[in-house]
Structures are given as structure tokens and as C-alpha cells.
Amino acid sequence: MDLRPNSDEARDIAYHFHSYTNPRVHEEQGPLIMDRGEGIYVFDTQGNRYIEGMSGLWSVAVGFHEQRLIDAATQQMAKLPYYHNFAHRSHGPAIDLAEKLIGMAPVPMSKVFFTNSGSEANDTILKMLWYRSNALGKPEKKKVISRIRGYHGVTVASASMTGLPYNHKSFDLPIDGILHTTCPHYWREGRDGESEEDFATRCAEDLDAMIQSEGPDTIAAFIAEPLMGAGGVVVPPVTYWEKIQAVLGKYDILLIADEVICGFGRTGKMFGSETFDIRPDIMTLSKQITSSYFPFSAFMMTEEVYAPIADEAGRIGVLGHGYTGGAHPVGAAVALENLKIIEERDLVANAAERGAELQAGLRGFAGHPHVGEARGVGLIGALEIVAPEGREEGFNPGQLGAAMNKHFLKNGLISRAMMDAMAFCPPLIITAAQVRDILTAVEQSLEGFA
Ligand code: PLP
């Protein structure tokens, strides 16, 4: 690392407080500074090339130098660089995108609300749920059930819905009224002799028991990712969603599908809700909506969700909610072009086909002494790294992912360690040969790790 006083590395350490980083380790280790992108690759300032096996943060669907998105942003900047949707104002890109999203929805949706990040979208959803319950004369019906290891963001409300310890510890979270039910990870949570279906039944029974003990009339919604991403790429066990939805239906509890990672092709269908046969009342969208070329998010809701909120705002006189950057015209223009690319190039079909190759390749490592489980669907997967049996010494659970990451980087592959799981979530434009390159880098890394 270049630690001359004015080097980028030294200035980064001196001035830049990083997200999701151990600051004290960072002061010693310094940053990996990226310089440019091309297709599925990024290049650091030393000129080293990496396969971006995580699409940045699960988000760059169309690759790291898509001229059409650059043009869409540039043209919108030149035409109308900013406008908002407060006080009856609107603009073409927001209207076109709202119509487009409603048309793409896997179940009939009525309205789209625009926000700037996944966290902000989920935060807003919670406020809307409270507002709606008040409108319906059910002020007690405000709690939300999420899941252990679920990830929904980092604002006060969305971090409360997130079910990961480091998002709560010392932040004084979660806030009251947010509950966390069983994580549907069969490999980790399944009991000896319990089938996957029986485990799914147990997850649904746990949810039912929580609803009963809290009082069904106090629960507004259940929020979940169709397939858990940041909590470790947790694929729901067979029959899970069918059973969970049956429980929610019994108690008039809304279902929020957090499609921030799964949305726009990641699981081999346009939405994770389609892959897992989920019928949500609300859908959270972000990341791949603009391929993260512009910070942008949204949520869609059914008429049943929307109507009481609109009635209440009508009574009050205004909906007292909105963001300066919400429905940003540049973000909306980038989103529209990005969705056009995804459709024109049939990147959802590519995610299914390349995804099948990636999944087969990952499953091929399942017998490796360092691999506890290989899992995933479409172009999202994970390897659970374990210490080889009888050789636990020197391999520290909780740090295996971070250790493996170093080997991946050496082999030119960027992954993300989530506890001991290594995630794979490459851009949807990936080719068959590039999937093989990822698998080769994984194989070399596992050899290096042994
Ligand atoms: N929801 C899910 C499922 C996510 O994966 C994320 C981020 O990874 C978020 C919400 C939060 O999004 P953001 O980081 O844009 O606030």
C-alpha cells in the first residue's frame, strides 16, 4: 500500500469514514481503490482487473460501462436535471417509470412511490403502514414481523426490520413493534431428521405462534426478501412461501416483498416473487432498477393498501411525506433505459441460463472439505465456508469468509463475505465463459485456502 502522505490510500485513511468496515482494521490495512469499470470487470488504481462477482452491491445488472445509461443520464441532465413531485408537480420520466413498473408487476399493483435507497423505501413503507392503520381505525395494528437474518436497510426503522446483530448492537435497535421470526435456512436451522418440508412447516408454525402471542390485531405486515441476500443468500425451503402466505392470509396481515436484491431478473425471473410464487401487497424496489448508476428506489402497492392512505391524507389535507430527491428525473430516466436494456437483451433469460451454470458449478464444490453448503437460485448463490473436519484449529468460525475473501481477490474475483458465506451475484450480462472464469477462481481459492 502506498502510504506517502498525499497518496490516495493515506488520504482515504485520514478522511474517509467507511460503511460496513472495521475502522481500526482500515487504519492499518487501507483501501482497495477502484478506478474504472468495463462489462463485468472493475480495475483498481494499480491496473489489476477483477471480476465483480457481486455486481458492486448486488446491483449493477448491465455491467460497469453501459453507454446507453451514460447517455440517458447525460440527456436528462441537459434537459431537466432536477425536479420533484411535491404539490402536484410531475415530469415525464417519473410518469413513464411509474406506468412501466405497474405494468411489470407480477400481481396487480396500483401506485408507485419513489425514494432514494432501499432503506428509505422500507422506512417509508413502515410509516405508510402506521398511517393506513390509523386511517382504518385500527391504531393497534402497527407491528411488523421480519425475520432473523433478513436485511431491509439501515435507517432507524429499516435497520430495526433487519435481523442481523451488528445492525442493532449499540445502535439501541430494534425499535418497539418490530419482531423477528425464524430464519428459513434449512442447512443451519433444520433439525436432525427434519425434512425440508417439515422445516418449512415449522417456520410457518413459528410465525403463527408469534402472531397469536402478540395478538393478530396488532400485526400490520410481514416483510421478507423472496430469497434472503445480505443475510447469507438463504434460499427458502420447498413449500415455505406457500405456508407463510397461508398464515398471513388467516390474520389479514399484509405481505411486503423486499425485492431490492431479487428484483429485475436476479433469480431468473423478473421478480423473486415470481420465482417463489409470492403474491405481495407491497414491493420494495431498488439496486438493479438503475443498475445503481443512480441512487434510486421505489415501492409499489395494491389499491387496497393505497386507498386508505390516500383517504387519510385527503382528510388531513396533504400527505406529509416526500424526499427532495424522490422521483429524481435523472434516476427515473436511467431506470427506464436500464429496464429497456434488461428487456431488449433478455437479461432475465440470461440470468436463468447462466444462473443454471453457476449453480451447477457451485454445487460441484459441495464435497470440498472447506465447503459446508452450496446454494442459490439464478445468478445469486453462496458457498458456506467451514473448517475441515478435525482441523478446526486455525480456522475461526465467523472469520472464514473474510479469510477466504483474500484468496478470491488474489485470484481476481470479488465476492462478499457474509459471516462465513461467500456470495456470488455477478452482473446479468455475464457470459458462459465468464461463469467458468468465476468457478475457476473459486477452485483456485479453495486450493489456496486448504
Ligand atoms: N433491502 C434489501 C433486501 C437489501 O439487500 C438492501 C441493501 O442491501 C436494502 C433493503 C437497503 O438498501 P440501501 O442500501 O439502498 O439502503
Residues whose N, C-alpha, C, O or C-beta is under 5 A from the ligand:
A	BS01	PLP	S117 G118 S119 E120 Y151 H152 G153 E225 G229 A230 D258 V260 I261
